[in-house]
Amino acid sequence: MLSSFIYTDFTLFVGMSKFGETADRILDILQRKEKVSVNELVEKIPIADREILDLMNEGGLIEVKKGEVRITVFGSELLTVK
């Protein structure tokens, strides 16, 4: 029972860590360019599906409109926090 809890906890941690790394890479790319197409992001960063982009859009980090992605003020501020 405890081993399955530890495994589940570790899997969640690894998943969240990978999400964070991918989100950071997306924000970094978007900070350098005003707008990037969804296809260009998928080519640069191996994203299996649009779930990460959808979560970042819902969280206010990025804005996705008509196949283009741009960083929001909030997303940009997160990159400058030390």
N, C-alpha and C positions, 0 to 999 in steps of 0.2 A: 504494500500500500504506500509506504513512504517513498520507495524507489520510483513508483509511477508519478508521484507528486513532484519529486525532484526532476525527473525527466521532463514532465510537462512544463515546469517552471523554467528549466534550462532552454527548452525549445521556444518558449514564449520570449525569453530574453534574447536568444539568437535571432529570432524573427524580428523583434523590435530593433535590435542593433543593425541588422541589414536594412531595415526600413529607414532608420536614421541616416545611415551612410548614403543610401540612394537619394533621400530627400536633400541631404547636404550637397550632393553632386548636382542635382537638378537646380537648386537655388544658386549654386556657384556659376553654372552655365548661364542661367537667366540673368544673373547680375551683370555679366559681361555683354549681353545682347539685350536689346529692348524687347524683341519678340522672337520666339523660336517655334517652329511647327512641331506638332506632336510627333510626326514621323521622324524629324531630325533628332528629337530627344530619345526616341526609342532606338535609333541607330547608335547614338553615342553612349547610351546607358542601357544595359540589357534589362529591359522591363518586360516581364512576361505578359502583363496586361495593363490596362489603364487604372487599376485600383489605386496605385500610389498617387497618380495624378489626381484622381477623383478625391482622395482623402486630403491631399494638400490643397485642392481647390475649396473643398468644404471647410477646411481649417483656416482659410484666409491667407495662406502662404503664397499661393499663385492664383492666377485667373486664366481659365481655359475658355476661349470663345472661338467658334468657327475654325477649329483645327489648329489654332495658335495658342501659345502659352506665354504668359508674361509674369514676372515677379510682382508682388504687391508691395506696398510700403511696409506692411507688417513683416513680410518675408525678408525684405531687404534689411530691416532693423534687426532681425534675428541673426543675420550674418555678421553684424557689427558689434553685437553684445560680447563683452569679454568676461 
